[in-house]
Amino acid sequence: MNEDTLRLCTELATRLVATGRMLATAESCTGGLIAAACTDLSGSSNWFERGFVTYSNAAKSELLGVDPALIEQHGAVSEVVARAMAFGAIRHSHAQVSVAVTGVAGPTGGSAEKPVGTVWFGFQVDGQLTSETRRFDGDRTAVRDATVRHALTRLLALVA
């Protein structure tokens, strides 16, 4: 884990422990990298509740309860799916805070509408659901690393 990611995870851990909240992750394009970064910290069981790696559409539906019709209509890389993933992570865990990511890490899979580097984020904090999209440059590793850092940065802003 790089120094910046370690700092973000440490700050997030401090805030979650101080408020007695737990985190759940729902990851597609990052394949569990957010959960791995969080659980690299000793004592993470005090604030990290669970992680879902839902790379396939079936996994998004089966593990998180994402309606297959949403995926069919909007695509897996979409705002509605990211929001449904964040909601599902809370619903299928004991956490009060969640982050969900779904995107195109590349180098294949991009389109004119959703180019490589497009990532949708869903966040649910104490019942408040928000979402946003970002486009990251670079190769697959760079996109995935930037996604992890952005997810942690936004969580810090949302977990006051």
N, C-alpha and C positions, 0 to 999 in steps of 0.2 A: 504494500500500500504506500502510495506516495505521501509526502509530508502534508500537503494540502488536504487530501482526503482524510488522513489521520486526524488533523486538527478539526475538520468539520464533524467527523464522527464523535470525537471527544466532547465537543461543545454540545452536540445533539444529545449525547448520553447524559451530560450534566443537566440539561434542561428537562429531559424526560424523567429522570430520577427525581429531580427536585419537585416535579408536579405529580409524581406518581402515575405517569402514563406509560403505556407500552406501544411499540411500533410493530406494524406488519407491513411487509413489502409484497407487491404483486409485479413480477417482472417478466417481460417478454424479450425485447431486444438485448437486454443486459445479461440474461441467463443466470441471474442470481448474484451478480457482482455487487449490488447494493447490500444485499444480505451478507455477503462475504466480508465486505468492508466493515459493516457494523459488528459482526461477530468476531472480527480480528481483535477487538478490544476485550481484554479480560474483564469479566463482570457483566458482559452484555446481556446475560440472562435476566438482569435486573430491569432492563428496559426494552429488549428486543424480544417480541413474543413469537413471531414466526415469519417465514418467507414462502411465497408461492412462486415457483418458476413455471409460468404458463406460456410456453413457447408456441404451442399449437393452438389453433382455434378451439379444438375439442377441449383442451385443458382449461382454456379461459372459461368455457361454459361449465365443465364438470366440476372444477375446483373453486371457481369464484362466482358461479351463477350468472355469467354474462349470457344474455339472450342471444342465441345463434342468429336470430333475425337481425339484430343490431350489427353483427359482424357481416352478415350477408349484404345488408343495405349500405353500410358505411365503410366497410373494410376494417381489418384488425387495427390498422394504424389510423385512428380517428379519435376525435374528442369524446364521442359518446362511449366508445369502448374503453378509453382510459378512465373515464369517470365511473363506468360500471365496474371496472377492475378495482378501483380504489374503494368503492362501496362494498364490493364483494369481499375484499380483504378484511374489512371491518366485520362484516356480517359472518364470516367464516373463521373468526379468531376471537381472542379476548382483548384485542388492542383497541385503543381510543384514537390512534393516529395511524394513517396509512399513506403510502406512496405507491403509485402504479406507473409503469413505463411501457410504452408500446411504440416501436419505431422501425425504421429501415436503417440498419447498421452498415449494410453494403458488404462487398462491393456490388453485389447483384440485388435485384428486388425493387429497385427504384423505378419511378415513373415520372412523367412530366408533372402530374398533380402532387405526387409524394416522392420527391427526389431522395437519393441516398443522403442520410444525415437528418431526415425529418423524424422528430420524436414528439409524441404526445405524452404529457404528464397529467396524472390525476392525483389529487391529494384530498384526504378527508381528515380533519382535525376536530375532535369534539363535535361531530355531527355536521360540520360545515364542509361541503364538497366544492372544490375548485379545480380548475384545469388550465393548462396552457400548452403551447407548442413552441418548439425551438428547432432550429436547423443548425447542425454542427458540421464543420468541415473536417476533412481528413479521412484516413483509412478506417477500417472497421474498428480497430483498437482505439483510435482517437475518438471516434463517435461514441463508443461504449464508455470510455473513461470520462468524456465530457458529460455524458448523461448521468453517470453516477455523481459527479461533482455538482451538477445542477440540481439533481434531486435532493441531495443533502443540504445544499445552500438554501433552497426554497423551504425545506422542512424547518430549518433553523428560523427562517423568517416567520413561518406560520405557527411554530410552537413557542409561544411567548411565555 
